[in-house]
Amino acid sequence: MKKNILIAISALSLILVGCKKNEESNITKGLESIDNKISNGINHLKDTLKIKHDTIVIHDQFSTVTLNKEFTNLQGSKVAFKNILAENKGKTIVIDIWASWCPDCIKGIPSIEEVQKQYPDAAYVFLSLDKTEEAWKTAIEKYNLKGSHYYLNEKMSGEFGKSIDLDWIPRYIIINKEGKIADYKSIAADDKTFLFTLKKLEKKDN
């Protein structure tokens, strides 16, 4: 009888040990599954952030798409947007995105000329979305626009426009001396935010 009891206890112990091992194995598998899901989620988030960084403006910097976009200068050469910015490094840069077919762009010319008088040390970069190079060059001469001029044969809804959230022209962007975006989305050269930003940078520069 005693022997049978010992055998029963031993068998029960083996069953309990087996159950415990199975339970531990299931817990381990469960934890591994959770770890894999977390890891996959993190990788997906990294990929998503990389895509966003490549295609849209993040905080105070332009996206890779924007920086690599090539414009045509008055001499007919292709110049990447990042090189346009580099040519004016160390200066406050006022970017004016416009077109000669745009009534508001033409109406805004006196305002940008007034800004140029107030802040002559800033660099003024005009990016045209005209339909043809001829129309672009004719307008520069007609309105006597002072500054650096570049042409892009794209519509507002093109790759460059999408990369800077372009939904209206004229569009003004201000870059500070450190190369950071100080004013991202003004649509008038007499806009309060636009003028306040320039005034602040001018005081800082002086």
Backbone as ProteinMPNN parsed JSONL, in Angstrom:
{"seq_chain_A": "MKKNILIAISALSLILVGCKKNEESNITKGLESIDNKISNGINHLKDTLKIKHDTIVIHDQFSTVTLNKEFTNLQGSKVAFKNILAENKGKTIVIDIWASWCPDCIKGIPSIEEVQKQYPDAAYVFLSLDKTEEAWKTAIEKYNLKGSHYYLNEKMSGEFGKSIDLDWIPRYIIINKEGKIADYKSIAADDKTFLFTLKKLEKKDN", "coords_chain_A": {"N_chain_A": [[0.839, -1.208, 0.0], [1.871, 1.235, 0.886], [3.871, 1.443, -0.952], [2.429, 1.775, -3.291], [1.306, 4.253, -2.823], [3.569, 5.878, -2.843], [4.325, 5.575, -5.483], [2.163, 6.779, -6.741], [2.41, 9.384, -5.804], [4.848, 10.086, -6.961], [4.178, 9.945, -9.662], [2.272, 11.956, -9.788], [3.88, 14.131, -9.189], [5.532, 14.204, -11.43], [3.645, 14.831, -13.349], [2.858, 17.381, -12.486], [5.274, 18.764, -12.728], [5.61, 18.562, -15.467], [3.379, 20.023, -16.333], [4.054, 22.507, -15.314], [6.329, 23.075, -16.794], [5.206, 23.195, -19.33], [3.545, 25.374, -18.949], [5.433, 27.375, -18.421], [6.707, 27.343, -20.865], [4.655, 28.196, -22.548], [4.277, 30.772, -21.542], [6.763, 31.873, -22.134], [6.697, 31.747, -24.937], [4.571, 33.451, -25.341], [5.61, 35.885, -24.392], [7.699, 36.216, -26.197], [6.225, 36.558, -28.509], [4.956, 38.985, -27.944], [7.219, 40.631, -27.762], [8.113, 40.483, -30.404], [5.992, 41.726, -31.742], [6.148, 44.301, -30.665], [8.699, 45.016, -31.564], [8.311, 44.91, -34.348], [6.432, 46.921, -34.566], [7.911, 49.172, -33.775], [9.85, 49.238, -35.81], [8.189, 49.712, -37.999], [7.247, 52.236, -37.326], [9.639, 53.688, -37.446], [10.178, 53.461, -40.194], [7.98, 54.835, -41.202], [8.394, 57.417, -40.17], [10.763, 58.016, -41.496], [9.914, 58.116, -44.153], [8.179, 60.307, -43.976], [9.999, 62.284, -43.257], [11.483, 62.44, -45.557], [9.71, 63.52, -47.353], [8.185, 65.711, -46.422], [8.2, 68.906, -44.737], [9.992, 69.013, -41.734], [9.653, 70.361, -38.668], [11.926, 72.859, -38.465], [13.262, 72.534, -40.828], [13.892, 71.847, -44.336], [12.555, 69.242, -46.429], [14.122, 66.273, -47.839], [13.314, 65.883, -50.475], [12.54, 68.492, -51.21], [14.988, 69.899, -50.936], [16.571, 68.682, -52.876], [15.385, 69.311, -55.265], [15.628, 70.574, -58.546], [16.227, 73.716, -60.052], [16.062, 76.128, -62.743], [18.459, 78.526, -63.599], [19.014, 82.004, -64.604], [20.962, 81.793, -66.501], [20.514, 79.427, -67.663], [21.363, 77.13, -66.451], [21.105, 74.189, -64.357], [20.193, 74.171, -60.981], [20.316, 72.884, -57.772], [17.951, 73.169, -55.121], [19.042, 73.13, -52.556], [21.588, 74.044, -53.052], [21.087, 76.605, -53.86], [20.312, 77.72, -51.458], [22.712, 77.357, -50.105], [24.401, 79.107, -51.447], [23.684, 81.491, -50.376], [24.37, 81.353, -47.768], [24.657, 82.24, -44.349], [23.265, 84.546, -44.485], [20.137, 86.275, -43.967], [17.476, 84.855, -45.624], [15.035, 85.606, -47.964], [12.483, 84.02, -49.48], [10.591, 84.069, -52.377], [7.909, 82.733, -53.842], [6.438, 82.633, -56.905], [4.553, 83.69, -59.88], [4.166, 84.956, -63.182], [1.621, 84.866, -64.204], [-0.015, 85.068, -62.084], [-2.237, 87.07, -60.441], [-2.249, 88.049, -57.749], [0.406, 87.767, -57.097], [1.645, 89.679, -58.696], [0.412, 91.978, -57.73], [1.572, 91.99, -55.257], [4.185, 92.777, -55.609], [5.038, 95.562, -55.153], [5.009, 95.537, -52.345], [6.992, 93.655, -51.652], [9.144, 94.984, -52.692], [9.264, 97.165, -50.999], [9.945, 95.883, -48.654], [12.497, 95.038, -49.362], [13.8, 97.479, -49.406], [13.72, 98.158, -46.722], [15.145, 96.08, -45.551], [17.904, 95.66, -46.716], [20.14, 94.027, -46.533], [19.407, 91.421, -46.532], [19.047, 88.343, -48.403], [17.369, 87.91, -51.451], [15.368, 85.618, -52.951], [13.82, 84.556, -55.799], [11.473, 82.286, -56.828], [10.15, 80.987, -59.617], [7.059, 79.803, -60.961], [6.229, 79.918, -63.532], [4.601, 79.39, -66.742], [6.202, 79.204, -68.962], [9.698, 79.615, -69.779], [10.244, 81.909, -71.164], [8.103, 83.633, -70.517], [8.642, 83.943, -67.841], [11.21, 85.241, -67.798], [10.568, 87.567, -69.182], [8.778, 88.781, -67.41], [10.422, 89.312, -65.205], [12.054, 91.321, -66.206], [10.123, 93.206, -66.956], [8.904, 93.951, -64.512], [11.065, 94.694, -63.115], [12.442, 93.166, -61.13], [14.438, 92.722, -58.343], [16.992, 90.606, -57.305], [17.845, 87.101, -56.774], [17.114, 84.823, -59.326], [15.099, 82.028, -60.228], [13.781, 79.275, -62.073], [11.087, 76.957, -62.279], [9.726, 74.329, -63.958], [7.033, 73.382, -63.198], [3.745, 72.69, -61.906], [1.759, 74.179, -59.25], [0.841, 72.026, -57.846], [2.777, 70.176, -58.205], [5.718, 68.092, -57.559], [7.573, 69.615, -56.028], [5.894, 71.628, -55.007], [4.099, 70.102, -53.445], [5.877, 69.187, -51.549], [6.376, 71.374, -49.969], [3.961, 72.084, -49.001], [2.418, 73.732, -50.71], [-0.205, 75.745, -51.399], [-1.041, 78.109, -52.309], [-0.117, 81.036, -54.126], [1.226, 84.365, -54.18], [3.908, 82.982, -52.191], [5.727, 83.17, -49.271], [8.805, 82.499, -47.723], [10.965, 82.535, -44.977], [14.362, 82.262, -44.213], [16.657, 81.883, -41.603], [19.939, 83.124, -40.49], [21.261, 80.884, -39.642], [20.398, 78.957, -41.272], [17.933, 77.851, -40.817], [14.36, 77.416, -41.018], [12.482, 80.245, -40.526], [10.093, 81.56, -40.982], [7.504, 79.914, -42.33], [5.149, 79.896, -43.882], [3.872, 82.372, -45.259], [1.634, 84.479, -47.066], [1.685, 86.964, -48.05], [3.657, 89.877, -48.531], [3.344, 91.912, -46.802], [2.336, 90.803, -44.607], [1.684, 90.383, -41.136], [3.038, 88.478, -39.521], [5.132, 87.751, -41.198], [6.531, 90.233, -41.512], [7.144, 90.766, -38.834], [8.833, 88.636, -38.239], [11.019, 89.142, -39.954], [11.848, 91.611, -38.919], [12.609, 90.87, -36.345], [14.754, 89.148, -36.916], [16.449, 90.961, -38.122], [17.078, 92.687, -36.023], [18.387, 90.869, -34.396], [20.528, 90.218, -36.026], [21.86, 92.617, -36.059]], "CA_chain_A": [[0.0, 0.0, 0.0], [2.789, 2.373, 0.986], [4.591, 1.507, -2.225], [1.496, 2.329, -4.279], [1.163, 5.684, -2.53], [4.793, 6.53, -3.32], [4.265, 5.587, -6.953], [1.151, 7.777, -7.11], [2.987, 10.716, -5.531], [5.876, 10.316, -7.985], [3.484, 10.204, -10.934], [1.661, 13.282, -9.672], [4.981, 15.105, -9.252], [5.941, 14.296, -12.837], [2.576, 15.547, -14.062], [2.928, 18.787, -12.093], [6.488, 19.32, -13.343], [5.32, 18.697, -16.895], [2.444, 21.141, -16.5], [4.789, 23.741, -15.041], [7.19, 23.332, -17.948], [4.342, 23.632, -20.434], [3.087, 26.725, -18.624], [6.577, 28.266, -18.63], [6.937, 27.399, -22.313], [3.605, 29.047, -23.119], [4.569, 32.152, -21.125], [7.921, 32.306, -22.925], [6.23, 31.983, -26.306], [3.73, 34.648, -25.307], [6.497, 37.046, -24.261], [8.402, 36.361, -27.471], [5.254, 37.106, -29.462], [4.793, 40.405, -27.603], [8.468, 41.298, -28.15], [8.132, 40.584, -31.871], [5.013, 42.734, -32.139], [6.708, 45.608, -30.299], [9.816, 45.266, -32.476], [7.744, 45.209, -35.664], [5.787, 48.232, -34.462], [8.974, 50.19, -33.747], [10.427, 49.31, -37.158], [7.194, 50.357, -38.863], [7.25, 53.655, -36.973], [10.871, 54.258, -38.0], [10.003, 53.571, -41.644], [7.002, 55.897, -41.449], [9.05, 58.693, -39.9], [11.744, 58.251, -42.558], [9.153, 58.535, -45.332], [7.703, 61.667, -43.74], [11.144, 63.193, -43.27], [11.922, 62.585, -46.946], [8.712, 64.131, -48.222], [7.593, 66.946, -45.921], [9.029, 69.709, -43.846], [9.971, 68.619, -40.332], [10.035, 71.456, -37.785], [12.513, 74.049, -39.08], [14.125, 72.13, -41.934], [13.241, 71.375, -45.55], [12.672, 67.809, -46.681], [15.103, 65.86, -48.837], [12.714, 66.14, -51.79], [12.633, 69.933, -51.451], [16.389, 70.306, -51.079], [17.161, 68.118, -54.096], [14.675, 69.786, -56.46], [16.479, 71.414, -59.391], [15.65, 74.877, -60.72], [16.873, 76.684, -63.826], [18.795, 79.93, -63.358], [18.903, 82.863, -65.788], [21.967, 81.379, -67.484], [20.075, 78.159, -68.238], [21.949, 76.0, -65.719], [20.288, 73.572, -63.321], [20.734, 74.387, -59.638], [19.496, 72.262, -56.73], [17.475, 74.135, -54.13], [19.993, 73.167, -51.434], [22.725, 74.862, -53.467], [20.603, 77.991, -53.845], [20.412, 78.13, -50.055], [24.134, 77.39, -49.737], [24.995, 80.312, -52.037], [23.319, 82.63, -49.527], [24.637, 80.949, -46.39], [25.092, 83.324, -43.471], [22.367, 85.689, -44.653], [18.699, 86.042, -43.885], [17.01, 84.621, -46.994], [13.6, 85.749, -48.21], [12.107, 83.27, -50.68], [9.314, 84.507, -52.952], [7.436, 81.791, -54.861], [5.507, 83.46, -57.656], [4.418, 83.442, -61.318], [3.673, 86.172, -63.845], [0.193, 84.702, -64.486], [-0.71, 85.154, -60.794], [-2.567, 88.471, -60.129], [-1.827, 88.415, -56.393], [1.873, 87.87, -57.11], [1.972, 90.978, -59.297], [-0.031, 92.997, -56.77], [2.455, 91.957, -54.094], [5.537, 93.25, -55.935], [5.393, 96.778, -54.403], [5.248, 95.2, -50.934], [8.302, 93.015, -51.514], [10.131, 96.039, -52.962], [9.364, 97.944, -49.767], [10.703, 95.031, -47.728], [13.895, 95.087, -49.801], [14.345, 98.773, -48.981], [13.871, 98.126, -45.267], [16.131, 95.068, -45.156], [18.741, 95.483, -47.911], [21.202, 93.036, -46.33], [18.863, 90.073, -46.72], [19.108, 87.807, -49.77], [16.017, 87.724, -51.978], [15.368, 84.535, -53.934], [12.52, 84.439, -56.462], [11.269, 80.986, -57.472], [9.008, 81.152, -60.514], [6.307, 78.654, -61.469], [5.642, 80.353, -64.798], [4.316, 78.326, -67.707], [7.345, 79.104, -69.876], [10.872, 80.396, -69.39], [10.123, 83.216, -71.81], [7.19, 84.442, -69.697], [9.377, 84.207, -66.597], [12.243, 86.251, -68.036], [9.899, 88.81, -69.571], [8.198, 89.373, -66.202], [11.524, 89.836, -64.382], [12.459, 92.592, -66.816], [8.985, 94.127, -66.934], [8.655, 94.454, -63.16], [12.365, 95.1, -62.567], [12.592, 92.443, -59.866], [15.822, 92.637, -57.893], [17.264, 89.431, -56.492], [18.273, 85.905, -57.506], [15.923, 84.284, -59.993], [15.137, 80.622, -60.631], [12.539, 78.839, -62.72], [10.746, 75.544, -62.144], [8.649, 73.972, -64.888], [6.07, 72.534, -62.496], [2.561, 73.353, -61.377], [1.736, 74.269, -57.79], [0.561, 70.689, -57.318], [3.887, 69.293, -58.547], [6.495, 67.483, -56.475], [8.112, 70.662, -55.156], [4.767, 72.246, -54.317], [3.617, 69.189, -52.405], [6.893, 69.036, -50.498], [6.355, 72.544, -49.073], [2.547, 72.374, -48.709], [2.081, 74.924, -51.486], [-1.61, 75.798, -51.801], [-1.335, 79.485, -52.717], [1.002, 81.93, -54.423], [2.614, 84.242, -53.753], [4.233, 82.302, -50.941], [6.996, 83.687, -48.763], [9.48, 81.699, -46.701], [12.158, 83.22, -44.472], [15.402, 81.407, -43.639], [17.564, 82.697, -40.79], [21.369, 83.004, -40.808], [21.712, 79.529, -39.313], [19.859, 78.054, -42.281], [16.68, 77.269, -40.343], [13.151, 78.105, -41.457], [11.967, 81.147, -39.492], [8.682, 81.768, -41.34], [7.289, 78.869, -43.33], [3.979, 79.995, -44.756], [3.203, 83.665, -45.391], [1.138, 84.63, -48.437], [1.751, 88.385, -48.413], [4.885, 90.494, -48.034], [2.989, 92.847, -45.735], [1.742, 89.991, -43.547], [2.25, 90.756, -39.837], [4.009, 87.468, -39.089], [6.273, 87.88, -42.106], [7.274, 91.447, -41.165], [7.653, 90.619, -37.471], [9.968, 87.709, -38.301], [12.145, 89.861, -40.555], [12.295, 92.633, -37.965], [13.291, 90.162, -35.258], [16.037, 88.669, -37.429], [17.276, 92.142, -38.378], [17.59, 93.117, -34.717], [19.332, 89.842, -33.948], [21.725, 90.332, -36.865], [22.576, 93.831, -35.688]], "C_chain_A": [[0.872, 1.256, 0.0], [3.527, 2.585, -0.323], [3.718, 2.142, -3.299], [1.322, 3.841, -4.102], [2.367, 6.45, -3.06], [4.802, 6.644, -4.837], [3.3, 6.668, -7.431], [1.688, 9.188, -6.928], [4.02, 11.07, -6.595], [5.239, 10.676, -9.322], [2.874, 11.6, -10.938], [2.71, 14.384, -9.792], [5.426, 15.317, -10.695], [4.922, 15.078, -13.657], [2.647, 17.038, -13.78], [4.129, 19.478, -12.724], [6.259, 19.55, -14.833], [4.404, 19.87, -17.181], [3.156, 22.477, -16.325], [5.667, 24.116, -16.228], [6.378, 23.833, -19.137], [3.87, 25.067, -20.224], [4.201, 27.743, -18.87], [6.858, 28.443, -20.115], [5.922, 28.314, -22.988], [3.834, 30.516, -22.79], [5.714, 32.721, -21.954], [7.52, 32.635, -24.355], [5.387, 33.253, -26.384], [4.561, 35.918, -25.24], [7.253, 37.304, -25.557], [7.489, 36.98, -28.524], [5.044, 38.6, -29.233], [6.021, 41.197, -28.032], [8.526, 41.514, -29.662], [7.175, 41.667, -32.367], [5.527, 44.137, -31.843], [7.822, 45.992, -31.269], [9.321, 45.649, -33.867], [7.092, 46.593, -35.679], [6.798, 49.361, -34.49], [9.585, 50.361, -35.132], [9.483, 50.007, -38.132], [7.162, 51.863, -38.612], [8.479, 54.353, -37.539], [10.741, 54.475, -39.503], [9.054, 54.707, -41.989], [7.629, 57.268, -41.254], [10.063, 59.032, -40.978], [11.044, 58.749, -43.819], [8.696, 59.976, -45.17], [8.849, 62.663, -43.812], [11.617, 63.453, -44.692], [10.955, 63.41, -47.781], [8.095, 65.425, -47.711], [8.558, 67.689, -45.015], [8.877, 69.221, -42.41], [10.504, 69.783, -39.505], [10.608, 72.635, -38.579], [13.438, 73.708, -40.247], [13.298, 71.689, -43.142], [13.455, 69.873, -45.705], [13.748, 67.535, -47.727], [14.599, 66.142, -50.247], [12.847, 67.611, -52.157], [14.069, 70.342, -51.756], [17.013, 69.827, -52.387], [16.489, 68.597, -55.384], [15.559, 70.764, -57.237], [15.68, 72.509, -60.092], [16.592, 75.314, -61.843], [17.175, 78.142, -63.512], [18.738, 80.719, -64.665], [19.908, 82.503, -66.879], [21.614, 80.033, -68.126], [20.637, 76.935, -67.549], [20.986, 75.478, -64.659], [20.972, 73.746, -61.965], [19.789, 73.764, -58.614], [19.123, 73.311, -55.683], [18.449, 74.248, -52.953], [21.213, 74.017, -51.772], [22.351, 76.339, -53.545], [20.715, 78.541, -52.422], [21.875, 78.284, -49.639], [24.825, 78.645, -50.267], [24.734, 81.551, -51.178], [23.528, 82.328, -48.042], [25.159, 82.126, -45.564], [24.248, 84.575, -43.585], [20.938, 85.282, -44.296], [18.2, 85.929, -45.322], [15.493, 84.758, -47.055], [13.29, 85.061, -49.538], [10.71, 83.695, -51.115], [8.945, 83.533, -54.069], [6.284, 82.466, -55.602], [5.362, 82.965, -59.097], [3.814, 84.692, -61.944], [2.181, 86.088, -64.164], [-0.668, 84.874, -63.227], [-0.981, 86.621, -60.429], [-2.084, 88.912, -58.747], [-0.307, 88.553, -56.291], [2.299, 89.241, -57.632], [1.577, 92.113, -58.35], [0.92, 93.093, -55.579], [3.858, 92.487, -54.351], [5.912, 94.541, -55.204], [5.71, 96.499, -52.935], [6.621, 94.563, -50.748], [9.414, 94.019, -51.814], [10.338, 96.91, -51.724], [10.166, 97.178, -48.716], [12.189, 95.072, -48.077], [14.564, 96.402, -49.392], [14.624, 98.78, -47.478], [14.988, 97.192, -44.821], [17.037, 94.736, -46.348], [19.824, 94.409, -47.767], [20.714, 91.598, -46.489], [19.027, 89.647, -48.176], [17.684, 87.516, -50.227], [16.061, 86.736, -53.142], [13.959, 84.369, -54.491], [12.455, 83.1, -57.202], [9.997, 81.058, -58.305], [8.393, 79.822, -60.936], [5.6, 79.032, -62.771], [5.474, 79.183, -65.758], [5.456, 78.128, -68.695], [8.504, 79.949, -69.349], [10.796, 81.805, -69.976], [9.239, 84.153, -70.987], [7.868, 84.852, -68.399], [10.38, 85.345, -66.78], [11.642, 87.603, -68.413], [9.357, 89.543, -68.348], [9.276, 89.971, -65.301], [11.934, 91.214, -64.886], [11.347, 93.635, -66.71], [8.795, 94.77, -65.568], [9.942, 94.823, -62.417], [12.62, 94.468, -61.193], [14.07, 92.258, -59.518], [16.006, 91.42, -56.985], [17.796, 88.295, -57.344], [17.033, 85.217, -58.066], [16.134, 82.851, -60.481], [13.76, 80.209, -61.136], [12.342, 77.338, -62.534], [9.547, 75.247, -63.032], [7.721, 72.941, -64.238], [4.858, 73.364, -62.089], [2.662, 73.428, -59.853], [1.564, 72.897, -57.152], [1.665, 69.683, -57.642], [4.644, 68.813, -57.322], [7.028, 68.524, -55.494], [6.996, 71.302, -54.338], [4.239, 71.389, -53.183], [4.596, 69.118, -51.243], [6.937, 70.219, -49.544], [4.918, 72.977, -48.756], [2.07, 73.626, -49.441], [0.629, 74.869, -51.956], [-2.021, 77.198, -52.256], [-0.036, 80.174, -53.111], [0.454, 83.34, -54.562], [2.746, 83.526, -52.41], [5.621, 82.766, -50.519], [7.521, 82.794, -47.644], [10.736, 82.458, -46.277], [13.094, 82.203, -43.824], [16.349, 82.281, -42.826], [19.03, 82.421, -41.146], [21.928, 81.612, -40.529], [21.169, 78.496, -40.299], [18.571, 77.363, -41.873], [15.486, 78.092, -40.845], [12.604, 78.936, -40.302], [10.493, 81.473, -39.72], [8.394, 80.862, -42.527], [6.182, 79.182, -44.325], [3.275, 81.343, -44.669], [2.774, 83.83, -46.843], [1.073, 86.099, -48.862], [2.997, 88.987, -47.783], [4.612, 91.564, -46.987], [2.251, 92.132, -44.599], [2.447, 90.284, -42.22], [3.315, 89.774, -39.362], [5.29, 87.565, -39.904], [7.15, 89.066, -41.705], [7.881, 91.36, -39.77], [8.891, 89.721, -37.458], [11.202, 88.398, -38.873], [12.726, 90.894, -39.59], [13.089, 92.002, -36.83], [14.673, 89.687, -35.703], [16.992, 89.827, -37.677], [17.882, 92.651, -37.075], [18.65, 92.159, -34.213], [20.64, 89.966, -34.709], [22.56, 91.547, -36.48], [23.07, 93.763, -34.248]], "O_chain_A": [[0.652, 2.195, -0.764], [3.778, 3.711, -0.752], [4.19, 2.938, -4.111], [1.208, 4.595, -5.068], [2.225, 7.523, -3.646], [5.219, 7.655, -5.402], [3.576, 7.38, -8.397], [1.467, 10.07, -7.758], [4.068, 12.203, -7.074], [5.692, 11.583, -10.02], [2.939, 12.327, -11.929], [2.474, 15.425, -10.406], [5.666, 16.443, -11.13], [5.274, 15.872, -14.53], [2.517, 17.862, -14.685], [4.036, 20.613, -13.192], [6.65, 20.576, -15.39], [4.61, 20.618, -18.137], [2.917, 23.436, -17.059], [5.752, 25.279, -16.623], [6.782, 24.751, -19.851], [3.8, 25.864, -21.159], [3.976, 28.812, -19.437], [7.2, 29.533, -20.572], [6.262, 29.098, -23.873], [3.622, 31.395, -23.626], [5.671, 33.863, -22.413], [7.933, 33.65, -24.916], [5.468, 34.02, -27.344], [4.276, 36.9, -25.925], [7.431, 38.45, -25.97], [7.915, 37.813, -29.324], [4.964, 39.382, -30.18], [5.904, 42.288, -28.59], [8.929, 42.575, -30.139], [7.494, 42.424, -33.284], [5.37, 45.05, -32.654], [7.892, 47.129, -31.737], [9.832, 46.58, -34.489], [7.183, 47.332, -36.659], [6.583, 50.383, -35.141], [9.814, 51.484, -35.581], [9.914, 50.789, -38.98], [7.065, 52.661, -39.545], [8.386, 55.468, -38.051], [11.131, 55.517, -40.03], [9.283, 55.452, -42.942], [7.426, 58.173, -42.064], [10.214, 60.197, -41.343], [11.512, 59.681, -44.473], [8.806, 60.777, -46.098], [8.698, 63.755, -44.359], [12.094, 64.544, -45.006], [11.344, 63.948, -48.818], [7.527, 66.176, -48.504], [9.587, 67.161, -44.593], [7.759, 69.037, -41.928], [11.672, 70.151, -39.626], [9.874, 73.329, -39.282], [14.301, 74.507, -40.61], [12.167, 71.223, -43.003], [14.414, 69.31, -45.178], [14.219, 68.445, -48.409], [15.358, 66.583, -51.11], [13.223, 67.943, -53.281], [14.325, 71.051, -52.729], [17.887, 70.495, -52.94], [16.979, 68.315, -56.477], [16.161, 71.667, -56.657], [14.608, 72.265, -60.647], [17.758, 74.923, -61.885], [16.269, 78.912, -63.195], [18.444, 80.153, -65.718], [19.726, 82.865, -68.042], [22.318, 79.558, -69.017], [20.416, 75.813, -68.006], [20.16, 76.223, -64.131], [22.17, 73.501, -61.822], [18.599, 74.078, -58.591], [19.898, 74.225, -55.403], [18.655, 75.337, -52.418], [21.805, 74.638, -50.89], [23.188, 77.215, -53.325], [21.153, 79.672, -52.21], [22.232, 79.215, -48.917], [25.724, 79.184, -49.622], [25.472, 82.534, -51.249], [22.934, 82.969, -47.176], [25.994, 82.903, -46.026], [24.478, 85.554, -42.875], [20.585, 84.103, -44.322], [18.469, 86.803, -46.146], [14.764, 84.114, -46.301], [13.778, 85.475, -50.59], [9.769, 83.683, -50.322], [9.591, 83.511, -55.117], [5.274, 82.826, -54.997], [5.962, 81.963, -59.487], [3.039, 85.402, -61.303], [1.537, 87.116, -64.374], [-1.896, 84.831, -63.298], [-0.036, 87.353, -60.134], [-1.57, 90.02, -58.592], [0.203, 89.35, -55.503], [3.196, 89.878, -57.08], [2.315, 93.086, -58.191], [1.055, 94.153, -54.968], [4.643, 92.635, -53.414], [7.018, 94.62, -54.671], [6.577, 97.147, -52.349], [7.334, 94.887, -49.798], [10.506, 93.918, -51.255], [11.456, 97.339, -51.439], [10.965, 97.761, -47.982], [13.038, 95.133, -47.188], [15.752, 96.427, -49.071], [15.626, 99.33, -47.021], [15.69, 97.464, -43.847], [16.939, 93.65, -46.92], [20.363, 93.935, -48.766], [21.518, 90.67, -46.57], [19.133, 90.487, -49.07], [16.889, 86.944, -49.481], [16.697, 86.98, -54.168], [13.02, 84.078, -53.75], [13.27, 82.82, -58.081], [8.898, 81.177, -57.763], [9.095, 78.854, -61.227], [4.516, 78.532, -63.071], [6.108, 78.137, -65.614], [5.66, 77.027, -69.207], [8.304, 80.881, -68.57], [11.234, 82.771, -69.351], [9.578, 85.319, -70.784], [7.688, 85.971, -67.919], [10.392, 86.299, -66.002], [12.148, 88.651, -68.012], [9.457, 90.766, -68.252], [9.064, 91.023, -64.698], [12.134, 92.146, -64.107], [11.603, 94.801, -66.411], [8.556, 95.973, -65.464], [9.912, 95.212, -61.25], [12.966, 95.153, -60.23], [14.843, 91.709, -60.302], [15.266, 91.234, -56.019], [18.157, 88.498, -58.504], [16.032, 85.05, -57.369], [17.168, 82.505, -61.052], [12.729, 80.715, -60.693], [13.287, 76.554, -62.617], [8.483, 75.845, -62.874], [7.639, 71.792, -64.672], [4.942, 74.584, -61.948], [3.542, 72.816, -59.248], [2.072, 72.636, -56.062], [1.516, 68.488, -57.389], [4.257, 69.095, -56.188], [6.948, 68.342, -54.28], [7.132, 71.496, -53.13], [3.964, 71.888, -52.091], [4.189, 69.001, -50.087], [7.466, 70.105, -48.438], [4.688, 74.097, -48.3], [1.399, 74.477, -48.857], [0.274, 74.05, -52.804], [-3.19, 77.448, -52.552], [1.013, 79.934, -52.513], [-0.676, 83.51, -55.017], [1.809, 83.481, -51.612], [6.563, 82.754, -51.31], [6.782, 82.39, -46.745], [11.48, 82.962, -47.119], [12.677, 81.393, -42.996], [16.798, 83.319, -43.314], [19.319, 81.585, -42.001], [22.939, 81.211, -41.107], [21.45, 77.304, -40.175], [18.158, 76.394, -42.51], [15.593, 79.299, -41.064], [12.298, 78.406, -39.234], [9.735, 81.643, -38.765], [8.973, 81.027, -43.601], [6.261, 78.782, -45.487], [2.203, 81.448, -44.074], [3.468, 83.375, -47.753], [0.488, 86.437, -49.891], [3.355, 88.659, -46.651], [5.54, 92.068, -46.355], [1.627, 92.766, -43.748], [3.67, 90.418, -42.184], [4.365, 90.178, -38.862], [6.392, 87.471, -39.364], [8.366, 88.926, -41.572], [8.999, 91.823, -39.546], [9.868, 90.0, -36.764], [12.302, 88.254, -38.339], [13.943, 91.03, -39.466], [14.115, 92.535, -36.406], [15.647, 89.808, -34.959], [18.199, 89.7, -37.471], [19.061, 93.005, -37.028], [19.677, 92.573, -33.674], [21.721, 89.84, -34.134], [23.789, 91.526, -36.558], [23.697, 94.705, -33.765]]}, "name": "protein", "num_of_chains": 1, "seq": "MKKNILIAISALSLILVGCKKNEESNITKGLESIDNKISNGINHLKDTLKIKHDTIVIHDQFSTVTLNKEFTNLQGSKVAFKNILAENKGKTIVIDIWASWCPDCIKGIPSIEEVQKQYPDAAYVFLSLDKTEEAWKTAIEKYNLKGSHYYLNEKMSGEFGKSIDLDWIPRYIIINKEGKIADYKSIAADDKTFLFTLKKLEKKDN"}
